[in-house]
C-alpha cells in the first residue's frame, strides 16, 4: 500500500472486522466492533478519525468508547437511529440485552462522493440494500475498498433485516463496485479479504 499501512481487527460475537489505516503520520479507523478501542490502546494508536461503513449494532459497539477515549471525530452517512443500529431487533432475536454506548456523528457524508481526511482521500460508493446507510470506501490511488457488509468472499450482505432490499443491493454492487479494477482488494465487514475480479467471476449471488 505504498506509504500506507493497513491492519485488521476482528472482534465481538459476530466476528466483525474493523480496519486501521496509517500513513502521513496519521491513523484512521474504519468501523468499531467490540474490543477495538482496547486493541488500539494496546497498539499505542490514537486515531485521528473513526469512519463507519454502516451503523448496524456489531459495527458501532465501540464507537462511543473510541470517541470518549481518543476524542476523535466520527464520520458516518446518517445520524444514529434504532432504524440503523437494529439493537432492539437483535435483543428480540437473541433474548439478551444488546446495549450500545451513545455516540455522536461529527461529520455526515450523505450525498458526497469524496471526502478528504487530511492525508487520506476516500471515494464513496453508497450501496444500500443491507442497510440504508451502507457505504464502501475506495482509498484514492490504491487498489483497496473497505466494503462493510456489502460484498463478501462468496457472499453478500444479509437483506432480511428491516429496510433490507435484495435487488437494491445486487444492483448497487453491479453499478458501483463492478466498474472498479479487478485487482481491487475488498476488505469486508466479516470474513477474509477478496478481490473485485474474483467476486465478479465466482460470487454465486451475482452470477
ABEGO torsion letter per residue (X at the ends): XEABBBBBBBBEAAGBBBBBBBEGGBBBBBEBBBGAAAAAAAAGBBBABBBBABABAAAAAAAAAAAAAAGBBBBBABBBBAAAAGAAAAAAAAGBBBBBBBBBBABBABGBABBBAGGBBBBBBBBBGABAABBBBBBBGBBBBBAEAABBBGBBBBAABBGBBAAAAAAAAAAAAAABBAABBBBBABEBBBBAAAAAAABAAAX
